[in-house]
Amino acid sequence: MPMVCTHCGAYAMNNAERSLDHATCSECGRTTPMNVFPLFVVTGTSGAGKTVLVPELRKQLPECIIFDKDLLLASYGEQFYNNWLLIAHSIAQGGRHCVICGTIMPDDFEQCGARELVGTIYFLNLHCNDDVREQRLRARPAWRGCDDEFIQKHKQFARWLLDHAETDFDPPMLTVDTSDTPVEDVARQIAQWVSSTLGGQLVREASPLF
């Protein structure tokens, strides 16, 4: 996805080569330092505990920026996911990493023009058993539409996520069960996952020019 080149002013700066530390202008050929950081996604079915996790994860992982996917109120099309990639990229220029909590699949990002602006996308699946999921969904307000059909759909989706975690996600997707695990412990496991993936480097230097 082209950006403005700080050297020649052309709208031609891109990262088509998928560099982790610079972008190149296709007009003048100059390179510009740029942070291209990995992105972390905590996905899962409705009722798995993604929303309730966000405040606790911010406590457990203060070095990173934690988002609820539904912060951006828009239809879930390509522009929606493209905007999240642009947000993650912009935050990376300040040396910080992003974690997005929400139901997102790899294809949602791979179709986006801004995909080149972030590095590896790591997924973690929040999972709960069917009884707990149904209990949580039925406790929601009626206007949220968690009827029998919706609940059955998410039971099937939960099974799909478990069955395809090793084959449809690269790197393979980890799973954390929230059925009877306190939210503090779930957040701690996720914080450890992010930290270990980054080799403990949760904050890095800001990009010098972006």
C-alpha positions, 0 to 999 in steps of 0.5 A: 500500500503506497505512502508518501515518500519523505524524499521525493514526495511521490505517493510511492513508498511501499513495503512490497518486499516485506522488509522488517525495518524499511520501506522503499520508494518505487519512484526515486528508489530511496529507502526510509526506516520503518518499523514492521512489527508482528500483530497479535490477534485474540480470536474465538467464538461469541461468548468465549470471553474476548470482550471481558478480557480486554481490561485485564489484558491491559493490566497484564500487558501494559507495554502493548496497546490492547484493542477491542475489534469492535472499537471501529464501528463499521461493516466488516469488509476489506476497509474495516480490516485494512484500517486495523492494519494501518492502526497497528502499523502507526502504533509500531512507529512509536515502538509499541506492539498491538493486540486486537481482541475480536473474531478475526480470521487470517483471510480477513487480513491477507486480502488487505492492501495494508498487509505489507505494513505489519509482519507475522500475524499471530492468532490465539483462540479463546475457547470454552465448552458448549455448555458455558458458551450457551449459558453466557450467550443466553445471559445477553440482552435479547437485542443481541440476537443470541437465539438457538440458531446463533448459539448452534452456529457458534458451537460449530464455529468453535469446533472448526477453530479447534480442528483447524488451528494447526492447518489453517493458521500460520504459525499454528494457533494456540488455544486457551480455555476460558470455561472455568479459568479466572479472567486474570489467569487467562490474561496472564497466559496471553501476556506470556504468549505475547512476551515469549513470541517477542523474546521479551522485547515488548517495547522497541525503539521508535521509527526515526522518520515515521 
